[in-house]
Amino acid sequence: MNPILILAAAASVLRYDCELDPIRSLIETKEGVRLQEISFPSVPRENWKFQVKITTSTNDQLVADVSWKDDPIQISGIHPVLMTSKASYTFFSARAAGCMFTETGCLTTVQLVDQADGAIVDIMPVALATDSKAGTRKPFTVIAKGKCRREGKLS
């Protein structure tokens, strides 16, 4: 049997309950780079929790089904998964509207990496900073990190 299909079958039972740490932006200064927490007054701290199920679709492809009640960074839904190594899953979410960090379209990468005690999740949305006076925009880096409890077995 194809080893990729064996991994996919093993992954079909994985469920992650995730919680993000405070989201940060990467700030570049003359002295170097630092991370600064981003405040989201409209999203209570307890709403930064979501669930990911890694399953095998009808065409034997891995998919991530993300359930997030408030979905503040627009990643809910079903997304194709790319395995980057054994027990490491990456996917992205793309939306045309309703974006937290951009004006008209959203793109976010999500990386789930299994650990002995659960998983680490890293989320990086595409983000723009707007200068209203100048009418310009520039990219900025947003980083969301967290931990997940895992149900299922590593293969």
C-alpha positions as CSV (number, residue, x, y, z in Angstrom):
1,M,0.0,0.0,0.0
2,N,1.1,3.6,-0.7
3,P,2.9,5.0,2.5
4,I,1.1,8.3,2.0
5,L,-2.3,6.6,2.1
6,I,-1.2,4.8,5.3
7,L,-0.4,8.1,6.9
8,A,-3.6,9.6,5.7
9,A,-5.6,6.7,7.2
10,A,-3.8,7.2,10.5
11,A,-4.4,10.9,10.4
12,S,-8.1,10.4,9.8
13,V,-8.7,10.0,13.5
14,L,-6.9,13.2,14.7
15,R,-8.8,16.0,16.5
16,Y,-7.2,19.0,18.0
17,D,-8.7,21.4,20.6
18,C,-6.5,24.5,20.3
19,E,-6.1,27.8,22.2
20,L,-4.0,30.7,20.9
21,D,-1.7,32.8,23.0
22,P,-2.0,36.6,22.6
23,I,-1.5,37.5,18.9
24,R,1.7,39.5,18.2
25,S,3.0,41.6,15.4
26,L,6.7,41.8,14.3
27,I,8.0,45.3,14.8
28,E,11.3,46.3,13.0
29,T,13.3,49.1,14.6
30,K,16.8,50.5,14.2
31,E,17.8,48.3,17.2
32,G,16.4,45.1,15.6
33,V,13.1,43.1,15.7
34,R,10.7,42.6,18.5
35,L,7.2,41.1,19.0
36,Q,4.4,43.3,20.2
37,E,1.0,42.1,21.5
38,I,-2.0,43.1,19.4
39,S,-5.1,44.0,21.4
40,F,-8.5,42.9,20.2
41,P,-11.0,44.6,22.5
42,S,-14.0,43.2,20.5
43,V,-12.8,39.6,20.9
44,P,-12.7,38.3,24.5
45,R,-9.7,36.2,25.5
46,E,-11.8,33.1,25.9
47,N,-12.9,33.3,22.2
48,W,-9.4,32.4,20.9
49,K,-10.2,28.7,21.0
50,F,-11.0,26.4,18.0
51,Q,-11.1,22.8,16.9
52,V,-9.3,21.2,14.0
53,K,-10.1,17.7,12.7
54,I,-7.7,16.1,10.2
55,T,-9.6,13.6,8.1
56,T,-9.3,11.9,4.8
57,S,-11.7,13.2,2.1
58,T,-13.6,11.0,-0.4
59,N,-10.7,11.2,-2.9
60,D,-8.1,10.1,-0.2
61,Q,-6.7,13.6,0.3
62,L,-6.1,15.0,3.8
63,V,-8.3,17.8,4.8
64,A,-8.5,20.1,7.9
65,D,-12.0,20.9,9.1
66,V,-11.7,24.0,11.3
67,S,-14.6,24.9,13.7
68,W,-14.3,28.2,15.4
69,K,-17.4,29.8,16.8
70,D,-16.4,33.4,16.5
71,D,-13.7,32.9,13.8
72,P,-12.0,36.2,14.3
73,I,-9.2,35.5,11.8
74,Q,-11.3,33.8,9.2
75,I,-10.0,30.2,9.2
76,S,-13.2,28.1,9.7
77,G,-14.1,25.7,7.1
78,I,-12.6,22.7,5.2
79,H,-9.1,23.1,3.7
80,P,-6.7,20.8,1.8
81,V,-3.7,19.7,4.0
82,L,-0.1,19.4,3.0
83,M,2.0,17.1,5.3
84,T,5.3,18.8,5.8
85,S,6.7,15.8,7.7
86,K,5.3,12.9,9.8
87,A,2.6,14.4,12.1
88,S,3.1,17.9,10.7
89,Y,0.1,19.4,8.9
90,T,-0.1,22.7,7.0
91,F,-3.1,24.3,5.3
92,F,-4.3,27.7,4.3
93,S,-7.6,29.6,4.4
94,A,-8.6,32.1,1.7
95,R,-11.6,34.4,1.8
96,A,-12.9,37.2,-0.4
97,A,-14.2,39.4,2.4
98,G,-14.8,40.0,6.1
99,C,-11.1,40.1,6.9
100,M,-9.5,41.2,10.2
101,F,-6.0,42.2,8.8
102,T,-6.8,43.2,5.2
103,E,-9.5,45.1,3.4
104,T,-10.9,42.9,0.7
105,G,-9.3,39.4,0.8
106,C,-7.9,37.2,3.5
107,L,-5.2,34.6,3.3
108,T,-3.9,32.7,6.4
109,T,-1.5,29.8,6.8
110,V,-1.9,27.3,9.6
111,Q,0.7,24.9,10.8
112,L,0.0,22.0,13.3
113,V,2.9,20.0,14.5
114,D,2.3,17.0,16.9
115,Q,4.3,16.8,20.1
116,A,4.3,14.1,22.8
117,D,1.8,16.1,24.8
118,G,-0.5,17.5,22.1
119,A,0.5,19.9,19.3
120,I,1.9,23.3,18.6
121,V,-0.1,25.6,16.2
122,D,1.3,28.5,14.4
123,I,-1.0,30.8,12.4
124,M,0.2,33.6,10.1
125,P,-2.4,35.8,8.3
126,V,-1.6,38.2,5.5
127,A,-1.8,41.6,7.0
128,L,-1.7,45.2,5.9
129,A,-1.1,48.5,7.8
130,T,-3.0,51.5,6.3
131,D,-1.7,55.1,6.5
132,S,-5.0,57.0,6.0
133,K,-3.4,60.4,5.6
134,A,-1.0,59.2,2.8
135,G,-3.5,56.7,1.4
136,T,-0.9,54.0,1.4
137,R,-0.6,50.5,2.7
138,K,2.3,48.3,3.7
139,P,2.6,44.7,4.8
140,F,3.2,43.8,8.4
141,T,3.8,40.4,10.0
142,V,1.3,38.9,12.4
143,I,2.1,35.8,14.4
144,A,-0.3,33.7,16.4
145,K,1.0,30.7,18.4
146,G,-0.7,28.3,20.6
147,K,-1.1,24.8,21.9
148,C,-3.6,22.0,21.2
149,R,-4.8,19.0,23.0
150,R,-4.9,16.0,20.6
151,E,-7.3,13.1,20.5
152,G,-6.2,10.2,18.4
153,K,-2.9,8.4,17.9
154,L,0.3,9.2,16.2
155,S,1.3,6.7,13.6
